[in-house]
Amino acid sequence: MKEKKVLIITNDFYPSRGGIQACIRGLAGNFDGDIMVFAPYYPGYNVSLDKQFNFSVVRTDSLRQDRFVDRLLFLILRRPLTFLLRTLFKIFRVGKSKNFSCILCGHFTNIPSGYFLKKIKKVPLGTIVHGRELFFRGILSPLKRLLAKYLLNKADKLFMSNLFMKKRLIEMGIPEEKIVMIPFGVNFSDKSDVHSKKRESIKKIILTVGRLVERKGHSSVIESLPMVLRRIPDVTYQIVGKGPMEKRLRLLVKEKNLSNYVEFCGEVENLVPYYYDCDIFVMPSKFIKDKGDVEGFGLVFLEANFFGKPVIAGRTGGVSDAVIDGVTGILVNPEDPKDIADAVIRLFDDPKLAKRLGKQGRKRVVEEFTWERAARIIEQTMGEVKREKSKSKK
């Protein structure tokens, strides 16, 4: 029987969408061996669709937002803690019957489950750190920081993609030797037909892909559009994604008389045509200080670069690790619509610059940012931890 080399515990996974979900999917698909992902069940999801993956997925149906008790738990504890509370027994049962070389948590709130199994299986425990989960606000923030520090120190290694979060962890008192940098990747195959299709739209397209939340900066792009349109009238702004800000964004579009220039595309299964058809990808992410909401990295910038598109990004959080200003895209002040408009106009006015940024961005993603490379780093690191622990016992 093939050994289960890596057990991944995550409270965010397909069909839910976002950076954490893409990260877990990308890593799981590139680890060597027979990999198991322990993930939540989503109401209405057909679990037979999990057969599409080249790794096994164990869903816990004890986490159901369509049941009153779970809705109540979600309201009080939020998803990560509800996931922990309702799934500990099943994780224990699954973990006890299988052999693993290491355990990887998709979020620091999964560490209690991972640490529980670590003690039983005597294997290394690693955790992926993303970004905004470690920015706490409110009266309980000091307590939350202490709890986060305690949990993070229970892991043998912490994996992250950007220097911004590395600095944050060191400021929290996490030993630097625990921290390992990995390159995030993209979940698209590099097929020639993707890049050879004839584009149907004759309009210039600006694209944003992401949840419709304040941090993503959709409102700043909409505010910038009148300035862009005065210079370049044949522009369409496509917004892909859903979220709580949608109603406010639609009202803003109506107030600005931009209904003919903004398209709300909703959630889409296949992002390829959107990335392929756009001319510029823009997401001026903001740091929402009162909510502690920040962009830890921004996988979508790499995805757009993969398709050879120049990107415009907000100069906040860990974005500067995803976008090199003047090389793969342009960094702007996310609070300044004029700065955003100037960057958009600059790229449309200078096609050679736009093409160069997109080409350099694609080259960087293909050569440096792959999930395979990230998986090898994690495997090697956790293997070293395991060997060191074995030596210390002798």
Helices and strands as residue ranges (DSSP letters): E 4-9, H 19-28, E 34-40, G 47-52, E 56-60, H 68-96, E 102-105, G 108-110, H 111-121, E 125-128, G 132-134, H 141-154, E 157-160, H 163-171, G 176-178, E 179-181, H 192-196, E 204-209, G 214-216, H 218-231, E 235-240, H 246-255, E 262-266, H 272-277, E 280-283, G 289-291, H 299-306, E 311-314, H 319-322, E 329-332, H 337-349, H 351-368, H 371-393
